[in-house]
Amino acid sequence: MAQVYAVVYDENGRVLMAFKKAKGEYFHGEKTTPTTLNSAGQLVVPGGGLEFGESIADGSRREFREETGVDILKYADLVATKKFSKGAFGVGYYKVSADYEWALENDINGNILNRHNSDDELHQVGWLSHSQAVKTLKSGFSDKFVGKDDIMALKKRSKYAFDLSWYVIAIENYPYGKQTMNL
């Protein structure tokens, strides 16, 4: 299954980054056994599996809503979509105006805190400069916030559990300052 991500950036080129939890306790609004998450303890952008027949635009919007509880189109405009790695993943790029930056961050963090999102994956979100986001992602996996049991579970489950390169590619290619659309 192809992956899809939502990269949200502001008028100054800052990127909205999310801190991924180590374990999730509910998905699709239903309580589950705590599950160790891929990219646990890392900075990420919201995303997940692209559903059959879904466009990159629709998939990135859905994944953003599931993980944050927010319909991104209420705060930002979709400015471009791109496919990478021969279709292995796609990205929806959303630009938010200065008028909505704080409201978007505040609403997402409130939804996460109050469980108004359907997937329990994120701890919080915040804005980072483009260079800070790329540098943090390129620094690689850090087990600072993840227990040894979680690391072992991730290694058994997926060879991509610690692969942050998709996020780096997505952010390095954001269309800040460009007016192109590949929708």
Secondary structure, DSSP 8 states (H G I E B T S, - for coil): --EEEEEEEETTS-EEEEEE-SEEEEETTEEEEEEE-TTTTSEE-SEEE--TT--HHHHHHHHHHHHHS--GGGTEEEEEEEEEGGGTEEEEEEEE-TTTHHHHHHHHHHHHHTT-SSS--EEEEEEE-HHHHHHHHHT----TTS-HHHHHHHHHH-TTTT--HHHHHHHHT--TT------
